[in-house]
Amino acid sequence: MKYMVTPLVGMSDLKFGMALADVRARMSGEFRTFDERVHRDGVDLKGVLDAYDGQGICFLYSPEHELEGISLFSPTHPILEGVDMLTLRMSEAIAMLRKVDPTLVVDGDNATSGRFSLGVNGSPDADDDEDALVYNFFFGRADFYP
């Protein structure tokens, strides 16, 4: 499924700040739920993560059960500025993200934009290979991914 991503806002009809129950009501299919640590103001708090593995989506919720972050992987298609992020090689994704955020931080097979609270990861098996395809595209509310 294709999802149109709007940095700092959400994707398609799922917006950051939505209640966990509202997100679940919009989704179909099976999911697994995990406790997730949320680090806020130097304190670890208990949040929730819903993993829709078959759809390639993870939702991260605050301790107040509000949507804060989304992580997308195959078979989903995250579309950012008309581009399917999971069809790009890491080098292409890094170049694209650097155009909108020159302060993009690249650390091995991970690139993160604190300005737009989003980023990409390469395949865990790629060993920092810039020619590897993007494995995961993640984004969140402001300051979620610093």
N, C-alpha and C positions, 0 to 999 in steps of 0.2 A: 504494500500500500504506500502511496505517496503522501507525504506530509509537508506542507509549506511551513517553513520555520521563519519566525520573526524574532530576531535576537532580543532578549530581555523581556519578551512578551509571552511567547509560547509557540505552539504549532497548531495550525488549522483552528479547530474550535476549542482547543485545550489551552487555557491561559494560566500563567503563574499566579498563585494566590487562590486558585480554585480549591474547594474542599475535596478531600479524598473520596467521599461518597459520590460527588458529582463527576469526578474523573471516571470512577468505576462504572457509573451509570452510562457513560458515553462509550465505554469500551466493551468489546465482546470477546469471548474466548476465555480459556483458563489462564490463571496467573498464580504465582507463588508470592507470598508475603514474608518479608524479613524485617527484623529490627535493624535499624541503620543508625550509626552514630552521626550526629550533626554537630559540627564544631562552630560555636557561635560565641564571639566575644571572649575567647580563651577558655570556654567551658564546653565539655562534651555533653550533649543532650541526646535523648532517645528519639529518633525519627522512625519513619517507615519507608520501606522500598517495596514496590509491586513490580514483579518481573513477568512480563508477557513474552516468555521465551520464543514461542512459536511465531510471534509477530515481530520480534526484534525490538522490543521496547521495554525500558525500565523507567518507572516514575519514582522520584524521590520526594518525600514529604517531610515537612517540618514537624517538630514535636506537637504543634497545634493542628497537625494533619492537613496542612495546606501545601499544594504543589509548589516545589521549589526548583526541581531539576529534572531533566529528561535526558536519557541516554538511548541512542538509536543504533542498531546494528542490523545486519542481514537477517531476514529478507526485506526489511522496510527500506524506503527510499526517502531520506531527508533532503528536501529541496531548499537550498539557500541561494537567493539571488539567481534563480533559474537553473542552478547546478545541483545534480544529485551527488551529494558529498561522498557517498560510498562507492562511486565509480572513479574517484580520483586516486592517483598515487599520492603518497605522503608528500612528496616534493611539490606536487601541483597544489595540494590543499594548503600547504604552508605558504606558498607564493600567493595564493588567493587571499588567505586570511591576513597576510602581512600587508596587502594593499589597503585593507580597511583598518588595520591596527598595526602600525609599525613597531609597537612595543610587544608584539607577540613573543611569548616565551617558548622556546623549543628545547626540550630536554629528552634526548634520545628519540624514542618513538612516540612522543607526546608533544603536542603543541597547544598552548592555552592562551586565549585572549582575555585578560582581566577586564579590559575596557567593555567588552561585549559579553562577558561571562559565557564563553563557549570554547570548544576545542575539538581536536581529533586525536585518536590513538591509532597506531599501526597495529598489525597483527601481533599477538603475543609471541608467535613463532618467527617473526621477521628479523629479529636481532638488529633493530635500528636501520633497516634497509629503506632508504628514501624512495626506492622504486616499488615498494610494497603498497598494496591498496590500503586505503583508509579502512580500518576495521570497525571503528566506533566514532560516532559524532555525538558530542554532548553539549548541552546548553542549559542555562538556568536564569533565574531572576538576577537582578543586579547584585553584584558582589558574591554570588553563590560560588562561582569558579574564579577565584582571584588570580 
